[in-house]
Amino acid sequence: MDLIKNERVNNLLDIYEPLLTNKQKEIMEMYYIYDLSLSEIALDNKTTRSAVFDLIKRTTNTLENYESKLHLLDKKEKIHELLKDVDESIKNKIEDLL
């Protein structure tokens, strides 16, 4: 699995997870956070590997679609870039708000 893609999907999940169904959340967590294989997820969910793959692909597309419309991840990254040179105590307060 591509590390950069994995990081992006995890960041998208952090932001948009409340918009997903419980099943989508569960499968995405198993795959991206707990690093389970498609076969392991399929076995745990009593389904097929291809069903798990399709759900992950559709959910990832959904997350990217949310980002293309709302740009919350882009904004968060820009804020973190701007905070690089800010005093540490102020930086911590701003990050707590995010």
C-alpha positions, 0 to 999 in steps of 0.5 A: 500500500502506498504510504502517501495515499494511506496517510491522505486517506487517514487524514480524510477519515479524521475529518469526514468520518462522521459523514460515513455510515457505520459499516464504512467507518468499520471497514475503513478503520480495519483496512487503513488504521489496523492494516488488516488485509482484504481477506481478514476483513472479509472473514470478520464481516462474513463477506467476500474480498471483492465486496470489501475492496469495492466498499473501500474503493467507493468510500475512498472516492466518497471521501475525495468527493467531500474534500473536492467540495469542502477543501477542509484537509487543504485548509487544515494543511495550509493552517499548519504550514502557517503555524510553523513560525508561530510561538509554541504556546499560541500554536498549541492553542490554535491546534486545539481549536482545530 
